[in-house]
């Protein structure tokens, strides 16, 4: 058999497999429709999306993947299959920090897949309000960056919001310098979100020290402005360049190659255990020596790992603070539940923000 015959045989086998895949995908989709019918018949019309089940399915698929496709690629493919099937049950509306082309939108699509209606909003508190009102089923907001730390507006929104955290997304961030033309020597102004400016500070100091830097609400907004104005550039991602018709003057200008942002998925309902979860809390302590140490000791005594702690002014009085903590495990697990019970006795105020599946890059 010659080379052309061998290639023809391989392509014929691929064509046959493609048809088998098509049949299997539609069989899965029909099962999703049957699930929707069963839920509707039972009056369960609000629980079509199950974040804990999707997390378990994706972990299992990745663990059983033998290659040659990489685990991340297999996970991405199955996420899209699950998204398309879920849309046959009920298409989700998901709010995120806009406008179109932000990293938050990219994180939203990474978590939910593309078979959703994305609702980009102008500010983080608007995302919270849209989900609280029922206008969207879920929202996605940035909470911290591996270089620049926490996003304070998100933490502040949790102080008053009844919403629960029901998922998290981690996204590698690559910043590009974008403009209408490729002439960096003529630039007078650079637009970007303040975090992007901070994450690219050393590159900007080295390459464009005399160019004005203007902070705006989002990198997508920066791209929009750069598309409208001469002699200006934006720091944003590939999606924004494509949407706003900009050229990439310099790619990957972030100062740290492992620059990663963590996003939270917020909703109105608690999430059951998935088998690999985190729990987030907001709390305060009495203003006396050792109060914080005494409260957090409840986790150590129960063998619960604390993965993050942040503080924010409580706005209730001078030098009065609230603390945000992430711990390993789900609040419904016996070990975590025991630790939380003891923690609540020791802290002044405790608000459970949610237990949710741990993210994986």
matplotlib code that plots the C-alpha trace (Angstrom):
import matplotlib.pyplot as plt

x = [0.0, 1.5, 1.6, -1.6, -3.4, -2.4, -3.5, -6.8, -7.4, -6.6, -8.9, -11.7, -11.3, -11.4, -14.6, -16.2, -15.1, -16.5, -19.9, -19.8, -18.9, -21.8, -24.2, -22.9, -23.1, -26.7, -27.5, -26.0, -28.1, -31.3, -30.5, -30.1, -33.5, -35.0, -33.4, -35.0, -38.4, -38.1, -37.1, -39.9, -42.4, -41.3, -41.5, -37.7, -37.2, -34.3, -31.6, -30.7, -27.0, -25.2, -21.7, -20.6, -21.7, -19.9, -16.8, -16.9, -17.5, -14.6, -12.2, -13.1, -12.6, -9.2, -8.1, -9.0, -7.6, -4.7, -3.7, -2.4, -4.7, -3.6, -5.8, -6.5, -7.7, -9.9, -11.4, -12.1, -13.8, -16.0, -16.9, -18.3, -20.2, -21.7, -22.5, -24.3, -26.3, -27.2, -28.5, -31.0, -32.4, -32.1, -29.8, -28.0, -27.7, -24.4, -23.4, -19.7, -17.6, -17.7, -17.6, -17.2, -13.6, -12.5, -10.6, -13.7, -15.6, -12.9, -13.1, -16.9, -16.6, -13.9, -16.1, -19.6, -18.6, -19.9, -23.6, -24.7, -25.9, -23.1, -24.3, -21.4, -21.9, -20.0, -19.0, -18.6, -21.5, -23.8, -22.9, -23.9, -27.2, -28.1, -27.7, -29.5, -32.5, -32.8, -31.9, -29.0, -28.6, -24.9, -22.2, -18.4, -16.2, -12.4, -11.2, -7.4, -4.3, -1.2, 0.9, -1.2, -3.4, -7.1, -9.8, -11.2, -14.5, -15.4, -14.6, -16.6, -19.6, -19.7, -20.2, -23.8, -24.8, -26.8, -25.2, -23.2, -19.9, -20.6, -17.4, -14.0, -12.0, -8.2, -7.1, -3.5, -3.3, -1.3, -1.3, -0.6, 0.0, -2.6, -3.1, -4.7, -1.2, 2.1, 4.1, 4.9, 7.2, 4.2, 2.2, 1.1, -1.2, -1.9, -5.2, -5.6, -7.2, -5.2, -4.3, -3.0, -0.9, 0.6, 1.2, 3.1, 4.9, 8.5, 8.0, 6.3, 9.1, 11.7, 10.0, 7.5, 8.6, 7.4, 4.0, 1.0, -0.8, -4.5, -6.5, -10.0, -12.7, -11.5, -9.0, -11.9, -12.8, -9.2, -9.2, -12.4, -10.8, -7.6, -9.7, -11.3, -8.3, -5.1, -1.7, -3.1, -2.7, -4.4, -3.2, -5.6, -5.9, -6.3, -10.1, -10.2, -7.7, -10.0, -13.2, -12.0, -9.8, -6.5, -3.0, -0.6, 2.4, 4.0, 2.8, 3.0, 4.2, 3.3, 6.2, 5.6, 5.1, 2.9, 0.5, -2.8, -6.1, -8.7, -12.4, -15.5, -18.8, -21.6, -25.2, -28.3, -28.1, -25.5, -23.5, -23.4, -20.0, -18.1, -15.3, -12.6, -13.9, -13.1, -15.1, -14.9, -15.9, -16.2, -15.8, -14.9, -13.4, -13.5, -11.0, -8.7, -5.2, -5.1, -8.7, -7.8, -5.2, -7.7, -10.5, -8.3, -6.9, -10.2, -9.1, -5.7, -7.2, -9.5, -6.8, -8.3, -5.9, -6.5, -5.5, -6.0, -6.7, -7.4, -8.6, -10.8, -12.1, -15.5, -16.8, -18.4, -15.7, -12.1, -9.6, -12.4, -11.8, -13.5, -11.5, -12.0, -10.7, -10.6, -10.3, -9.9, -13.0, -16.8, -18.9, -21.1, -18.1, -18.0, -14.5, -15.1, -18.5, -16.9, -14.2, -16.8, -19.0, -16.0, -14.9, -18.3, -18.1, -14.8, -15.3, -17.5, -19.4, -19.2, -20.8, -20.5, -19.9, -20.1, -18.5, -17.6, -15.5, -11.8, -10.5, -7.9, -5.9]
y = [0.0, 3.4, 6.5, 7.9, 4.6, 4.7, 8.3, 7.5, 4.6, 6.7, 9.5, 7.0, 5.7, 9.2, 9.9, 6.8, 7.8, 11.3, 9.8, 7.6, 10.7, 12.6, 9.8, 9.6, 13.4, 13.4, 10.4, 12.4, 15.5, 13.4, 12.2, 15.8, 16.6, 13.6, 14.9, 18.3, 16.7, 14.7, 17.8, 19.9, 17.2, 17.2, 20.9, 21.3, 24.1, 25.9, 23.2, 22.5, 23.6, 21.5, 22.8, 20.0, 17.3, 19.1, 19.4, 15.6, 14.7, 16.8, 15.5, 12.0, 12.6, 14.2, 11.4, 8.7, 10.4, 8.3, 10.7, 11.7, 14.7, 16.7, 16.7, 20.4, 19.9, 17.0, 19.0, 22.0, 19.8, 18.1, 21.5, 22.6, 19.3, 19.7, 23.4, 22.6, 19.8, 22.0, 24.7, 22.1, 21.9, 25.6, 28.2, 30.1, 33.8, 34.7, 38.2, 39.3, 42.4, 43.9, 45.2, 42.4, 41.2, 41.3, 38.6, 38.1, 37.2, 34.7, 33.2, 33.0, 31.0, 28.8, 27.8, 27.6, 26.9, 29.0, 27.8, 30.5, 34.1, 36.3, 39.6, 42.1, 44.8, 48.0, 47.3, 44.5, 45.7, 45.6, 41.9, 41.2, 43.1, 41.4, 38.0, 39.0, 40.3, 37.1, 38.8, 36.3, 32.8, 33.3, 36.0, 35.9, 38.5, 38.7, 38.3, 38.2, 38.2, 36.2, 39.4, 42.3, 40.7, 41.0, 42.9, 45.0, 45.8, 42.1, 41.6, 44.7, 43.5, 40.3, 42.3, 43.1, 40.6, 37.4, 35.6, 32.4, 31.5, 28.4, 28.0, 29.5, 29.9, 30.4, 32.0, 32.6, 36.3, 37.4, 41.1, 42.6, 46.2, 46.9, 49.9, 50.9, 50.8, 49.4, 52.6, 52.5, 55.5, 57.8, 56.8, 59.5, 57.6, 54.0, 52.9, 49.9, 48.6, 49.7, 46.0, 45.5, 48.7, 47.3, 43.9, 45.4, 48.1, 47.0, 46.5, 49.9, 51.6, 50.0, 50.4, 53.4, 55.4, 58.8, 57.7, 58.7, 55.8, 56.1, 53.7, 52.7, 50.3, 47.3, 46.3, 45.9, 49.5, 50.4, 48.6, 50.4, 53.8, 52.9, 51.9, 55.3, 57.6, 58.2, 57.9, 55.7, 52.1, 49.7, 46.8, 43.9, 40.3, 38.6, 38.7, 42.4, 42.9, 40.8, 42.5, 46.1, 45.6, 46.4, 45.3, 43.7, 45.9, 43.8, 40.5, 39.0, 42.2, 41.1, 41.2, 37.7, 34.8, 32.9, 35.8, 34.2, 35.7, 33.9, 34.6, 33.6, 32.3, 33.7, 32.4, 32.3, 28.7, 26.7, 24.0, 20.4, 18.7, 17.7, 15.7, 18.4, 21.7, 25.0, 27.0, 30.8, 32.8, 36.4, 37.1, 39.6, 39.2, 41.1, 43.9, 42.3, 40.8, 37.3, 37.3, 36.5, 33.9, 32.2, 32.1, 30.7, 28.1, 26.2, 25.2, 24.0, 22.0, 20.2, 19.6, 22.0, 23.9, 27.6, 28.6, 32.4, 35.3, 38.9, 41.9, 44.8, 47.8, 47.0, 50.6, 50.3, 52.2, 53.4, 50.5, 47.9, 45.1, 42.2, 39.1, 36.9, 33.3, 30.3, 26.8, 23.4, 21.2, 21.6, 23.0, 19.8, 17.5, 16.3, 17.5, 21.0, 21.3, 20.6, 23.2, 25.8, 25.1, 25.8, 28.8, 30.4, 30.2, 32.0, 34.6, 37.7, 37.4, 34.6, 34.7, 31.6, 32.8, 29.4, 26.0, 25.2, 23.0, 23.8, 25.2, 23.6, 25.5]
z = [0.0, -1.1, 1.0, -0.7, 0.0, 3.6, 4.0, 2.3, 4.7, 7.8, 6.7, 6.0, 9.6, 10.9, 8.9, 10.4, 13.9, 13.4, 12.5, 15.6, 17.7, 16.2, 17.1, 20.7, 21.1, 20.1, 22.3, 25.2, 24.2, 24.1, 27.7, 28.8, 27.3, 29.2, 32.4, 31.8, 31.3, 34.6, 36.5, 35.1, 35.8, 39.4, 39.7, 40.0, 37.5, 39.2, 39.5, 35.9, 36.4, 39.1, 39.6, 41.9, 39.4, 36.5, 38.6, 39.4, 35.7, 34.5, 37.2, 36.3, 32.5, 33.1, 35.4, 33.0, 29.9, 28.5, 25.7, 23.3, 23.9, 26.9, 30.0, 29.7, 26.1, 27.0, 29.8, 27.5, 24.9, 27.5, 29.1, 25.7, 25.3, 28.7, 28.0, 24.8, 26.4, 29.4, 27.0, 25.7, 29.3, 30.0, 28.6, 31.4, 31.6, 33.3, 34.3, 34.3, 34.4, 31.0, 28.4, 25.9, 25.7, 29.3, 31.0, 33.2, 30.1, 29.2, 32.7, 32.3, 29.1, 30.5, 33.4, 31.7, 28.0, 25.1, 25.1, 27.5, 27.3, 28.7, 30.2, 30.4, 33.0, 33.8, 37.5, 40.0, 42.2, 39.1, 38.6, 42.2, 41.8, 38.6, 40.1, 43.4, 41.3, 39.4, 36.1, 35.7, 37.2, 38.0, 37.9, 37.6, 39.3, 39.8, 43.3, 43.3, 41.1, 41.9, 41.6, 42.6, 45.3, 46.0, 44.1, 47.0, 45.2, 45.1, 48.8, 49.7, 47.8, 49.8, 53.0, 52.2, 49.5, 50.3, 47.3, 47.7, 46.0, 44.0, 41.9, 41.1, 37.9, 37.6, 34.3, 33.1, 32.1, 29.1, 28.5, 25.0, 24.0, 21.3, 19.0, 15.7, 14.0, 14.9, 15.7, 19.4, 19.0, 18.3, 21.4, 23.8, 26.0, 27.2, 28.6, 30.9, 34.1, 37.1, 37.8, 34.3, 34.6, 37.8, 36.3, 33.4, 35.3, 34.7, 31.0, 30.6, 32.6, 30.3, 26.9, 27.2, 30.2, 29.0, 27.8, 29.9, 31.6, 32.2, 34.4, 33.2, 34.4, 32.3, 29.7, 27.2, 27.8, 27.2, 23.9, 22.8, 23.6, 21.8, 18.7, 18.7, 19.4, 17.5, 19.1, 21.9, 22.9, 25.3, 27.5, 26.9, 25.8, 22.4, 22.5, 22.9, 20.0, 17.8, 18.9, 18.6, 15.5, 17.0, 16.1, 18.7, 19.1, 21.8, 23.1, 26.7, 28.3, 31.8, 34.3, 35.6, 33.2, 35.6, 36.1, 37.1, 38.2, 40.3, 39.6, 41.7, 40.4, 42.5, 42.7, 44.9, 46.0, 48.1, 46.3, 47.5, 48.0, 44.9, 46.6, 46.3, 47.6, 49.3, 51.8, 52.1, 55.2, 56.3, 60.0, 62.6, 66.1, 69.4, 69.6, 72.2, 72.2, 70.7, 69.5, 65.8, 66.9, 69.2, 66.5, 63.8, 66.1, 65.7, 62.2, 63.3, 66.2, 63.7, 61.1, 58.6, 56.2, 55.8, 52.2, 52.3, 54.6, 53.8, 55.9, 54.9, 56.9, 58.3, 57.8, 61.2, 63.1, 63.1, 62.8, 62.9, 60.4, 58.7, 57.6, 54.6, 54.9, 52.5, 54.0, 52.4, 52.4, 52.2, 55.1, 55.0, 55.6, 59.2, 59.9, 58.5, 60.1, 63.5, 62.9, 61.8, 64.9, 67.1, 65.0, 65.3, 69.1, 69.1, 66.4, 66.9, 63.7, 61.0, 57.5, 55.3, 51.8, 50.2, 49.7, 46.1, 43.8, 43.8, 40.5, 38.3, 35.6]

ax = plt.figure().add_subplot(projection="3d")
ax.plot(x, y, z, "-o")
ax.set_aspect("equal")
plt.show()
